[in-house]
Amino acid sequence: MSNADHSLISALPQDWRDATLIGRILLPEGPTPVMVRGGKVYDMTPVAPTVAQLMAVWPEKGVPAGGKLLGDLEGFNFTTTWSGEGAADKLLSPIDLQCVKAAGVTFAVSAVERVIEERARGDADKAQGIRDALKERIGADIRSVVPGSDDAAKLKDALIADGMWSQYLEVAIGPDAEVFTKGPVLSSIGWGDEVGIRSDSTWNNPEPEVVLVVDPKGRPVGAMLGNDVNLRCFEGRSALLLGKAKDNNASTGLGPFIRMFDDTFGIDDVRSAQLDLDITGPEGYVLKGKSSMTEISRDPLELVRQTLSEHQYPDGFILMMGTLFAPTQDRDVPGRGFTHKVGDIVSVSSPKLGTLTNRVVTSKEAKPWNYGIVDLMQNLAGRGLLNARTKQPHDAVA
């Protein structure tokens, strides 16, 4: 999908007519979970009033029956908020009541970049010299090390002896993954919306990621694309500023749809996913990047296991799994690398998951987040959707 193309159809997976997609759209009556299958859109509220509940009843094979046909997907007019096309159908973030979790420092390159942030104290001017020295010492070794292994322990000892150990390397190659809560329930934004960075951030970038969707029983049931916006200036100053670096208004982009696991798409497709990143700035600046799930240090199912090891998620959760992408291409000043500007168009794409496109604004300028859990419950109650028992799945929708 090009940055000039504002239509949702061009943002769908290449084989979207064969895929089973779950999302949320804003109908006149309120937020509504939908399923897209065979090019048709089904209102799934007769089956489950929220996506979280729909995931809880999703079968191992097939799809729940009982959806209400809304029409052909190509008959909807989904456009980006900045397209200037006026009133249009609204595509929301694909999730609602699920907890928004994220795993950090899951790729070797991202581990190196986090150490650079830490040592530069968030100062981009100092970053390149540290980057060169650190990569010369550990760049090759760290890629081949299995986290928590004997080789990882030996590398840790060597780096401590060199005075080069870091808390980021601990979670990169140690036994415990970094898993944190990225944002509150209902705070994420979807395809075609504006993604936020803090107005006082001076060094930041997108993080293109594959996101697993996990049901209340701990089963991964699907995946989608995500943009885990990161403020390198804040986290680089102190890891204790992680919350301020990660959780801000409109700072979690997800979508365009959840692709459910079935005969056409499964966990091995997640493991082999290739992601492309395309950023076009208002001044004509262009940055392209890639991230490959084949280079992740921990298996996706291991990240899910660690997320669940001492915690329950009765409404399910999503898990953003980190990125290989760490932009160092200069934008304005030589040696200062990349940082976002307001007006950047960011597209994250993968053939089987589609394209997630958002425009960068400050979190203060982004649409305020004012629709919370109470609002959703009141809306569903007013529609009579909380009175009926959620149906159990049986036959597939034809």
N, C-alpha and C positions, 0 to 999 in steps of 0.2 A: 504493500500500500504506500503510495507516495504521500508526502506531507500536504500536497495540494488536493488530495482526494478526501472528501469529508463524508463519504457514504459508508454505512456499516457493512454492506454486502462485501465490499472489497477488503474488509478487515476480518472476515471469517476464515476459518481453516480452509486449506485448499480443497479438502474432501468434505466440506461441511454438509453436503446433502446426505452423506453416509454416516455422519456423526450424530451423537445425541448430546445436545447442548442445553444447559440450564442457566437461566439468568433471571433478572428482575426488571420489569418495566413499570413506569408510572402511568397507570390508567386513571381516568377521572375519579374513580372510587378509591384509589390509593395504590401503594406499592404492591406489586403482584408477581409472584414467582411464575415463570413460564418455562416451557420446554420447547425446543426447536428440534424437529425430527422430520426428515424427508422434505425439508423446505417449508414446513408448516409450523405455526406457532400455537401452542396450547396453553391456556390459562390453567395452572395446576392447583389453584385454591380449593377446588372440590376434593383434591387428594390431600393437600397439606397447605395451610395458610402462610407458612414461611418456608424459605429454602432450608433452614436448619431442620425443620420437621420433615421436609421432603427427603433430605439426605438420610434421615433416621429410618425411613421405610423403603429406601432404595434397594432393590433386589440385587443379587449377585449377577443375574443376567436379565436382559429385557428391561422394560420400563413400566412404571405404574400405570394402570388404566384409570380412567375417570377424568382426564383432562378435558377442558372445554375448548373447542377449536375457535381461534380468534382470526385466522386467515393465513395467507401466505406471508412469509417473512419479507419478501420483496415488495409487498404492498404497504409496508410501514415506511415512515419517513424519519428514520433515525439519522441525525446529523450532529456534528460537533457544536459545542456552545459558541464557538468563535466563528462559525461559518457565515454568519450574517444572513441566514435563510429564514430567520424569524421562528414562529411557532412550529414545533415538530414533535414527533414522538420522543419520549425520554427513556434512554437506557440507563439503568442504575447499576451500582456495583452488584456483582452476582450473588453476594452473600448478605445475610442480615444478622441473625443472632449468634453466629459462630464467633468464638474468640479469635482475635487476630494475632497469631504468633509468628516469630521469625527466628531463623538460625543465622548467626553471623560467623564470619571468618571461616567459611566452609571450603574455600579455594585457596591454593597456595599463593597466587598473585594477590588476592585480597588480604591475606595474612601479612605479606610484605608491605602492602600499602598502609595497613593499619599501624604497623610498627613505625613506618615513616611519619604518619600523622602524629603518633605519640611523641616521637623524638623531635619532630619539628614544632611541637606544641601548637599545631594548627596553623603554622605560618608557612604558606605555600612557597615563599622565597627560599626557605631552607631545605625544601623537600628534595630537590634533584640531587644534591650532593650526598644526602643520606641514602637516597634510593640507589645510587651507583655503588656505594660502599657495601650496603646490605646485600644487594643482589649478587655482588662478587663473592660474598662469603657463603650465602645459603641458597641462592637462586636455584641451583640444580638439585641440591640435596633435599630440599623441602618437598619438592614435587613427587619424589619417589617414596616418601615416608608414610606408612600407614598410621593414622592417629592411635595412640595408646599402645603401640607395639614396642618391642625392645629397641628397635632401631630408632624410634622416636625418642625414647628415653636417653639413648646415647647422644643423639643430636642435641637434645636439651642440655645435657651435661657439657658438651663442647661449646655451645653458645653461652652458657653461664660462665664458663672459663674465659671466654672472649669478651665478657661484659656486654653481650648482645641479646640477652634474654629479655622477653617481653610478655606481659599478660596476654597479648594477642597471639603470640606463638603458643602459649599454653593451651588456648582453646583450639588452635589450628592443628596441633599434633598431639596434644594430651588426650587423656581418656574421656574427658567431659566436653561435650559440644556446648557452644554458647546458644542458648535459647531464651528469647525475651518476648515480652508482649509489645507488639509494634504500635497498637492503637486500640481505643475503646470499641466496643460493639457498636455497629452502625455508622462508624466514622469514615469508612473507606469510600473512595469515589470511583466511578466507572469510566468506561471508554467514552471519549469525546468531552470529558469534563476538564476543569482546570485543576492542576496539581500544584500544591503549595510548598514554598520554601520560606523559612523565617526571614523577615525583613532585615534582621541584623546579622545574617550569615554572609560571610565573605568568601567561603570556599566550600562548594557543594557539588554534588553530581547525582545523576539517576543511578539506580541499581536494577538492571533488568534481570528478572528472576522467574523461575518456574515455581508455581505455588500449588502445593498439594491440598486437597480438600478431604478432611477426615471426619467420619461420622461419629456419633456418640459412643459407639462400641470400639472406637479406635481403628476402624477400617479405612484406609485410603480409598475413596470412591471416585475421584476425578482430579483434574488439574486445570490450571489456567495460568495466564501471564500476570506478572506483577511488576510494579515499579516502587521499590523501597527507597524513597528519596532519603539521601543521607547528607548531613551537614558535617563535612570533614573538619571545619574550623572548630566546632564545638566538641565533637568526640575526641579530636586530636589534643585539645587542651587537657581533657581529663575523661577517662572512661566513665566516671561518675556522672558525666553530662550526657550519657547515652539517651536517656529519656527525652531531654531537650533537643538532642540531635535527630531523634527518630519520630517522636510523637507530637505532631503539630497539625493545625487545621489543614485538611486536604492533602496530607503527606503520604497517603497510601493509595496507590492506583492499582485497580484490579480489573481483569476482564480479557476480552469483551464478554465471554461466556465461560462457564465451567464446562469442560469436556469430560463427560462421564466415561468411566472405564467400561468397555464392552469388547466385542470381537474385533473392532477396528482400532482400538486405542487402549493401552494398558501401562503398567508400571515400567515395563522395559522401554516404552516410548518416552517416558519421563527421563529415564536414565540416559537415553541417547539424544535428548533434545538439543538442538542447536538454536541459539537465539541471536538475532541481529538487532542492533540498536542504531537508530538514525536520529540525529539532532540537527535541526535547522534553526539558526538564530535569526532574529529580526534584522540583523545587519548583513545577512548572507553567509554567516559562518556555518560550516558544515562539519559535523563529527560523526564518524561511523565506527561502530565497535561490534564485538562478538562475545558471546559467552557460550561455553559448551558444558553441558551437564556430565559429559564423559570425564571431565577433569575434577569433579567434585571429590573432596577428600573422604567424605563419609557417605555411605549409601543412603538414599532417601528414606528407606524403611528404618534404618538405624536412627536417623534424626527424629522420625515419628516415635520410635521406641523411647528415646531419651526424653521427648516431650511428655510422654505419658507415664514415665517411670514412677513418679510420686504425685501425680495430679490426675484429676478426672475432669472431663469436659462434657457435661450432660447435654449441651446444645451443639457438640462438635467443635472443631476448630479448623482453621486454615494454617498452613505452615509455609512461609516464604523461605526458600532454601539457599539464599545467598547467590553471589555472582562472581564470575571470573573477571568481569569488566572493571577496570580501574583506570580512568582516563588520565593521561599525562600530556596529551597534545595541547600545546599553548593556544590560548585564545586571543589575548590582547598583548600581554607583556611577556617577552621571552623568559623562560625559566619558571613562570608562575603556573603553568599547566592550565587545566580547564576548570571553569566554574560556570554555573547557569546564569543566564540573564532573563529578566522578565520578557515574555513573548516567545521563548524557545518552544518549538514544537518537537515533542519527544515521542518516538514510535518504537515499541518493543515488539518483535515479531518472531514467530516460529511456525513452520508449515502446518503442523497439526493442531496448533492452538490459536492461530490467527494473528491479529495485530492489535496491540493496546496503544492508543494514541491519546496524548494529553498535552495541554499547553501550560507552560510554567507561569505562575503569578506568585506574589508573596502570600503567605498564609493569612495575613491581615486583609488582603484584597480578594482572596478566594471567597466564594459563597459561604457565609457562616453556617456552621453545622448546628442546626437547631431542631432536628427531628430525631428524637431519641427513642428509647425502649418504651417509655410510657405513651408517647405519641403513637407508636406502632400498635401497641396493645389496644389503645382506645379506638384506633381506626379499625382494627380487625374485629373488635367487639361490636362496633357500630355496623359492620357489614355482616354480622351474624356468623363469622368464621371461627369463633372460639367456642361455639356451642356444640358443634358436631364433633364426634370422635374422628380422628384422622383415619382414613381408609387404609386398609392393608393392600399391598400390591398383588395383582394376580396376572391377568393377561396384558400383553403389550398393546399400546395404542396402535391402531392400524395405520 
